[in-house]
Amino acid sequence: MPANDNRARLMSVNDVVREIGLSRAELFKRRAAGTFPAAVPLGDRRIAFIRTEVDAWIDARIAARDLRSAA
């Protein structure tokens, strides 16, 4: 995806927590485990996430649920 693609909007940690319905602690736990998209460093103490990657993660959770339901 090109760096200037308008779909690649950044989301703050607070935005991500609201979007995915998990706590900050759980978000950081999954990030450390490599089961959540990597953050983009914005400064010494500030990170963000790429919206399309967060959306893809949500879609994957839904697909996994649907596969379990179909089994």
Secondary structure per residue as TSV (DSSP state, phi and psi in degrees):
chain	resnum	aa	ss	phi	psi
A	1	M	-	360.0	132.0
A	2	P	-	-63.2	146.6
A	3	A	T	-62.0	-28.2
A	4	N	T	-95.9	13.2
A	5	D	-	-65.9	124.8
A	6	N	T	-64.6	-17.9
A	7	R	T	-74.6	-16.6
A	8	A	-	-88.4	56.4
A	9	R	-	-76.8	145.5
A	10	L	E	-89.6	147.7
A	11	M	E	-122.2	137.8
A	12	S	-	-71.8	166.2
A	13	V	H	-58.9	-42.7
A	14	N	H	-62.1	-40.5
A	15	D	H	-62.3	-42.6
A	16	V	H	-64.3	-45.7
A	17	V	H	-58.0	-44.4
A	18	R	H	-63.6	-39.9
A	19	E	H	-69.3	-42.3
A	20	I	H	-94.7	-14.5
A	21	G	T	76.3	21.4
A	22	L	-	-113.6	160.4
A	23	S	-	-73.5	164.4
A	24	R	H	-59.7	-42.3
A	25	A	H	-60.6	-44.0
A	26	E	H	-66.9	-39.5
A	27	L	H	-58.2	-48.8
A	28	F	H	-68.7	-31.8
A	29	K	H	-64.2	-46.1
A	30	R	H	-68.1	-36.0
A	31	R	H	-63.0	-44.9
A	32	A	H	-64.7	-33.4
A	33	A	H	-79.6	-9.1
A	34	G	T	81.1	17.2
A	35	T	-	-104.5	12.4
A	36	F	S	-138.3	150.3
A	37	P	-	-55.4	147.7
A	38	A	-	-67.3	149.4
A	39	A	-	-85.4	158.2
A	40	V	E	-103.3	118.8
A	41	P	E	-71.1	132.3
A	42	L	E	-109.1	-20.8
A	43	G	E	-171.6	-168.9
A	44	D	T	-60.7	-37.6
A	45	R	T	-130.1	25.9
A	46	R	E	-134.5	131.0
A	47	I	E	-130.3	165.5
A	48	A	E	-145.5	169.7
A	49	F	E	-124.1	150.4
A	50	I	E	-82.4	123.7
A	51	R	H	-53.8	-44.5
A	52	T	H	-63.8	-32.7
A	53	E	H	-71.8	-39.0
A	54	V	H	-64.8	-43.8
A	55	D	H	-60.8	-41.1
A	56	A	H	-64.4	-38.0
A	57	W	H	-62.5	-44.1
A	58	I	H	-62.0	-45.8
A	59	D	H	-59.3	-39.1
A	60	A	H	-65.4	-38.0
A	61	R	H	-62.8	-42.7
A	62	I	H	-64.9	-43.3
A	63	A	H	-63.2	-40.6
A	64	A	H	-63.0	-40.3
A	65	R	H	-62.5	-43.8
A	66	D	H	-64.8	-36.5
A	67	L	H	-65.6	-42.0
A	68	R	H	-64.1	-38.3
A	69	S	H	-67.5	-33.7
A	70	A	H	-78.2	-19.0
A	71	A	-	-77.7	360.0
